[in-house]
Amino acid sequence: MQAEDKRPNIVVILADDLGYNDVGFTGETEIQTPSLDQLAEEGVVFENGFVTHPYCGPSRAGLLTGRYQQRFGMENNISYTPYDPHMGLPLTEKTFARRLQELGYHTSVFGKWHLGGAPHFQPNQRGFDYFYGFLDGGHNYFPHETTVGGDGYLLPIMRNSQVAEFDEYLTTALSRDAAKYIDRRSKEDSPFFIYMSYNAPHAPLQAPQSYIDKYKHIKDENRRIYAAMVEAMDDGIQMLVSALKKNKELDNTLIFFLSDNGGVYPYSWWPNYTWADNSPYRFGKVAMTEGGVHVPFIAHWPKKIKKGTRFDGLVSSLDIAATSLALAGADVSGDKTAKLDGVDLTPYMTGKKTGSPHKALFWRMEEAENLWAVRTMDAKYISQPLPDVGRAYYDLTNDPYEKNNLLGKYPEQQAKLAAMWNEWNKGNIRNIQLQNMAYLERRKEFFDELYSESLKASQAKAPMVIE
């Protein structure tokens, strides 16, 4: 960093549907993640790190705004539709990238956006100076599968608002472009922010054969490819770390790594989704049990964080925005539009402060009524129709893996957690947008009805006669 500005660069690396036990720093796994393991070893591992939602879109909305997405009614995956002026992250919300931009940071996003396809929802309009990636919630990984006129996963890769080149495995291409960005920005005076938003290891399960061959010992083909995808992502992360190191930026760069939610799990509606490992926790993606929202989560900052730190207080993805803005010198106390729900983690990461940054964390889902959860350091109260869950109270001090439902046995504690959740929910609004399938059905109905009306109007008109 140039002498004129000593504020740290900030890099947020977000994996997609990564199983809790599918990286080396969380336990024992057959998947090779040496780059992430080294970052964890040299930084801090948040042993109780959580996201705000158990699937992609809402989780990312919470992370980028630093606010629970229930504050602005976004509890579902945004459909990719470039002509709907309402289907996206509400314009009432300001991303923390925009706030960093206003403070002199150069901001960038690589990979998955998933927060709206219409022009006014796209990254360059939401606080990012540079964008290389795709607008939908996922993408195929090989260039030959990109088409014009295909559905969201086949759309062209974009650079800002233009179609961009894409000639190698997508995870590698995204990482390489981010490394080039670091090379460019390190020559400038201002600090930079990178949102490295991988779609790996989200389906479709695709990886270069050279990576797949490393996991021949894994009998399950899906698990084999998934493992290859995770290792390819880890190699991509090393590209970023190497670029930071080469440009003498690593020491003064704060790197966060986490997953947007738990890995997939073979529920009754996804019986073949067996490739991720969320152990030792129960269930996975779409569950508000630990397996769906308790994620691998680390921070690395050689200049400030002591090597080998492990922190067990409650940490949320919401804290990334609050921490980044505090380090950038923001004062959001008088900003009525901010209302951040996160906590500045700097004193906790550096050992100046102990205890839990949060007294409690909260969840709510819109798929049905009565889907909620609240978690403190020592207990969880949850309502979700999962096998052997339903409505449950867990003593996490003695039962961290949520095996024993103690509903009704500690009524005072349950009531206390319920009161906390109700207080949190007072300022929230209900979900606004439709889920993807329901939205696509309504959209088809609209076009069918429009065509039908036009056809009837055409048929009702008498033939034109000229003289």
N, C-alpha and C positions, 0 to 999 in steps of 0.2 A: 504494500500500500504506500502511496506517495506520502511524503511528510505532511502535506497540507491537510490530510484527513485521516485520523487514526481510528475512526470507527470501523468495526469489523465488517467484512463481507459476511453474508448470510446465505447458506445453502440448505434448502429443505428437500430431502430425497424421500419420495413417497412411493412405496411398493403397492401393488394392487392385488388383493386377495392372497396375501402371504400368510402361510400357516405359522403359528407362534413358535413351533419347534422346528422350523425349516431353515434356521440360521444357526451357526455354531455358537454364538454368544448367549443363546437362551437355553442351551442344553445339549443333548446328544442327537446328532442328525447325520445321515449319510450324505447330505448335500454339502458341497464345498463352498464356503463363503469366506475365504481368507481376508478379503479387503474389508468387509463389514466387521469381521472378528477383530481385526487390528484397530479399526476405528473405535470399537467398543472397549478394547483393552487399553487404549490410550486416552479414553474419555470417560464418560459416565453412562452406566446402564440404568435406565429407569425401570425398576423391577415391577412397578405398578403404573405402567403407562397405558392410557386409554384413549379411544376415539369417541366421538359424539354420536355415532350411528353405526349399525352393523352392516351397512353396505355403502357402495361407492359415492353416489352423488351427494347425499346429505352430509356424509362425513367430510367430503372435500369442501362443501359450502361452509361448514363450521370452521374448518382449519383456515381457510383463506379470509374469512371475515373476523375470526377471533371471537365469534358469538355463536351460542347455541342456535342451530338452524331453526329451531322451533320459535325463536324470537320473530322470525319473518316468514314462517309458514312454508318451509321447504323441506319436507320429509320424504321426498321420493326422488327417483332418478329422472332427471330432465331428459325429455325426448329430443333427439336431434331434428330440428325443423327450422331451416334458415329463413322462413317467411312468417313465422309466428312471433309477433312483437312482445308476447308475454311469457313465452316458455324459456326461462333462464333465471339466473341468479338475480333477484329483484334489484332494480336500479336504486332503490332506497338504501342499499347496503354498499359500503365502501370496503374493498379488499385492503388488507394491510400492505399489499404491494403498492396500491395507489398512495397510501400514506407514506411509505418509504420513498416513493417517487417524489412526492412533495417535499421530502426532507433531503433530496439530493442524491438518492441512490439510483443507479441504473438497474432496471428490473427485467427479468426474463423468465419465460416458462418453456419447458421442453416436454413434449409428450401429450398426455391425456388432459383435455379441458373439461368436457362433460358439464358445463355450466351455462349452456345456451349457444345456439347456432346462428341466430339472427345477428346482423352486423353490430348492433349496439351491445350485444352480450359477449362479443368475442374478446380475446385477451388484450388486444391493443387498446380497447375501449374501457378495460377494467383495471388498468394500472400497470400493464406490462409494456415496456418499451420494445421487447423482442419476443417473438413466438416462433417456435419450430415444433410442429406436432400435428394433432388432429382434434377436431371439435366434438366428436361423438364420445360415447362412453367406452369404446373399445376399438380395436383395429387388428386386422390380420397382420402377420409379422413379415411376410415376404413381398418384395416389390412387384412380382408378376401378378399378384392378386389384387392390386389396386386398379380400379376401373373408373371410368366416367359414367355416371348414372347408376352406380351400384348403391347398395344400402350403406349405412353408416360405417361398418367395419371395412368397407372397400373404397372409401373416399380417398382422394388424393391427400398427401401430406402437404401441410401449408407452412410457408415462411411468411410470418405476418399475415397479410391478406392475399398473398399470391401462392399459386401452386408451386411446390418446391421439388427438388430432386430427391430421390429415395431409391438407392441402388444396393442396399445391403440389409441384413437382418435388422428389424426395426429398433430393437433395444440397443444394438450397437450404433446405429445411425443417430439415434437421439443422444447417446452418450458422446459420440464423436463431435456432434455439433455443439454440445455444451462445453466440451474441452476447448474447441476453437473459440467459443465465446469468452472463456476465461483468458485465453491468450490475448484476445483483443482488448478486453476491459482492464487487464493488468497494466496496460500502457497508459491508462487514463487516471485522472486525479481522484475521481469519485469512487466510493465503495459500490459493490454490486450485490444484487439479490438474485439467486437462482432458485426457481421452483422446479425441481427435477421430478416431474410427474410421470413415472413409468406406468405403462399398462401391464407390465410383467409382474407376476406370472399369471395374470388373468387369462382365461380362455379367449380365443382358441389355443389349444395346446400345440404349439409349433416352436421348433428350435432347430438350429443348424445340426446336421448329422454328426459333426465332429464333437459337439457337446453331448449329444445323446449317447454316442459310443462310450463316453466316460462312465456311463451308468448302466452298462450291460448287466451288472449283477442285480439290478432291480427287476424283479419278474413282472410287476405290473407295468404295462406299457405307458399308461397315462402318468403314473408316478415317475417313470423314467424320463418322460419328456418334460414334465413339470420341474424335476430336479435340474435338468439341463437349462431350462429357462431361468431358474433362480441363479445358477452359476454364471450364465451369460450376463444377467443383471449385475452380479457382483463384479464381473470383469469390467462392465461399463462404469460402475462406480469408481473403480480403480483408475479409469481414464480421467475422471474429474479430479481425483486426489493427486494423480501424477501431474496434471496441468497446474493445479494450485501449488504443488511443490516446486515444479520447474520455474514458475513465475514468482517464487518467494512470497506467496500469498497464504500458504497453509496455516502458519502460526497465528495469523490474525483473521481466520475465517471460522465462524461458528457453523458447524454442520449438524443438522438434525437428520436422523433416519427413523422412519416408522412405516407401518403398513396402514392402509386406509380402513381396514377391518380385518377380521379373522379370515382364515382360508376356508375354502368350500367344505361342505360336510354332506354326507349321504342321507339327507332327509327323505321322507317318503316321496316328495315331489322331485327330488334329485338323487335317485338311488344309485346312480353310477358316478357321482361326484366324490370319488374316494381318494383323490391324489394328494391332498394337503394333510398336514399333521399339526393339529392344534393342541396336542397334549402338552402339559398335563390337564388342560382345561376341557370342559364339556362343550359339545356342539361346535359351531363355527359361524361363518357368514350368515347374516340375517337373524342371529340369536343375540339376545341381550345378556345371556350368560357370559361368563368370562371368555369362552372360546370365540365369541363374536366380536367383542369390543376391547379385550385385553391384548395388546399388540406388542411385538418387538419394538423397542423405542430407545434410542441412544442420542447422545450429544457429544461432539468432539470439538475442542477448541484449545489447542496446545498452549496458547498464551495465558489462559485463565483456568482451565479445568485440570485438576490433578489426575494423573494416570491411575487407572484401576479403581475409579470411584463407582460405587453402587449405591443407589438411592431408592428407598422403599416407600416414600410418601406418594400420595395420589397425584399423578401428573396427567394432564390432558393435552390433546392436540390443540386445544384452544390457547394453551400457554405459549405456543410458538409465536403467534402474532404479538401477544403482550410483551414477550421477551425481546423480540426483534425490534419493536417500536421503542422500548425503553433504551436499548443499546444505541438506537439511531438518534436518540435525544428528543423523542416526541413527548409532548405534554398533551395527553388526551383527556385530562381531568375536566377541562371545561368544554369539551367537544360533545355536545348532546347527541351527535350521530354515532359516536364511537360505542359507548356502553359495552366495552369489552368484558367478556366473561372469563378470560384467562388471567393468569398470574405471571409476573416476571420471575422466571426461574433462575436468573443470574445468581442471586445470593445462595440459592440451594445447590446449584451446580458447583459453585466455588467454595462451598463449605462454610460460608459466613452465616448461614441460617440452617436450622434443622427443623424437623417436624414435617407435617404434610402441607403442601401448598393449598390444598382444597380440603374443606371439612367433609364435603360430599360431592359426588358426581351424579348426573341425572340423564335419563334416556326416556324417549317417547317415540312411538311408531304409529303411522297413520293407517296401516293396512286393515285394522279393525279397532273397535272400541276396546278400551281397557288393556292396552299394551304399554307397559311402563316399567321402569326400574330405577332404583336409587341405591347408591353404594357409598358407604363410609369406609374407613380403614378396616373396620372389624365386622361389618355386616352388610348384607344385601337383601332388599325387599323387591320382589319382581313379580310381574304378571305377564305370562306369555304361554300360549298353548303348545308347549313342547313336551315330549315324553318325560314323565316323572318330574315335571316342573309345574305347569299351570300357574297357580299363585303360590309363591314360596318365600320363606325367610331362611337365610343362611347365616350361620355363625362362621364368618370367614377366618377368624382367629384360629379356630380348631378345625375348620373344614374349608380350606381355601379352594378346593376343587368342586364345591357345590354338590356334594353327594347326598347330604342329609337335610331334607326339608323339615324345618322346625316351625312351620306355620302354626300360629296360635299358642305356642309354648312360651313366648316372650312378648306378651301383648303390649307392654309399655314401650319396649324397644321398637316394635312394629309401628306403633302409633307415632313415635318420635320420627321415624323415617318417613312415614306417610305425611306428617305435617311439614317436613322439610321439602318433600316433593311438591306438595300443594302450594307452598310458598314460592318455590321456583317457577311453577307453572302459571302463577297468577298473571305474569306479564307476557305470556306466550300467546300466539294465535294458532288457530287450527291450520292444517295443511291446505294449500290452495290448489296446486296443480294435480292433474290426473297421473296415475302410474302409466308407464309406457304403453302397455298393451291396450288399456282402456282408452288412452289418448289416440292411438293409431286407429282404433275402431271408430271413435267419434270423428276423427279426421276423414276416414273413408266415407262415413255416412254423410258428412258435409259435402264432399265432392260428388257423391252419387246423387244427393238431393239437388245440388246445383246443376248437374248435367240433366237430371230429369226435368227440372223446371225449364231449362233452356230448350230441351227437346220438345216439350209441350208447347212452348212459346213459338218455336219454329213451325210446328205442325199446325198451329192455330192461324198462322198467317196465310192469306191467299197468295197464290203464285203471282209474281211480278209480271205485269204486262206493259210492253212498250209500244209506242206508236211511231 
